[in-house]
Amino acid sequence: MQHGPLLPGDDDDAQRSDSLNESRADPHGVESSGSRISQFESFYRAEFGAVVSYFARRYSDPQLVADLTADTFVAAIHSFTQLDAKLTSNRAFAIGLARRVWTRYRESDPRSEDPARRHSIERLLDRAETKELMWWIDVESSSRDLTERLARMSILDREAVELVDLCELSPAEAARELGISAAALRVRLLRTRARLARGGADGV
């Protein structure tokens, strides 16, 4: 599948160069800017599916899914030089950014307040691109069912399950993202999975 519609535009490419070019080759082994850009492109290809799926579980509007996914990778461009693979995986980094983009969107949604901007966003996707995004949305239909069942749980319980079971973060990574201990995360996973198996119940 082609992922062209969700790549940042020309202006963002220039910003990407500015951000990623902070790493320059030197005799002591600092990564070259070209290497860093190549790493980002590999990161994008590897994590695109996880990010678009994160938003496709929440929305059925392909334009909105595309926009939030693009926002996430633009955010990744600006912070990618700070990524330390020894401390966090690419997946955890990408999902962490997606969570923050989603939080900002929910707290302040200029799209709903600016019809002209919303219309311009919709024009970014042609029919083929919309069809591709609808495929992702359809793929996540079963996960959306789980997300709806999790909505009856506490915020930490449902996010613990989503991060580990749907986003495929390790329990340790999910715990860091949620700001709790790994032991507490595992307890929440066990408890929430048991409640889901029983048909769901409110959690704290």
Buried (B, 14 or more C-beta within 10 A) or exposed (E): EEBEBBBBEEEBEEBBEEBBBEBEEEEEEEBEBEEBBEBBEEBBEEBBBBBBBBBBBBBBBBBBBBBBBBBBBBBBBBEBBEBEEEEBBBBBBBBBBBBEBBEEBEEEEEBEEEEEEBEEBBEBBEEEBBEBBBEBBEBBEEBBEBBEBBEBBBEBBBBBBBBBBBBBBBBEBBBBBBEBEBEBBBBBBEBBBEBBEEEBEEBE
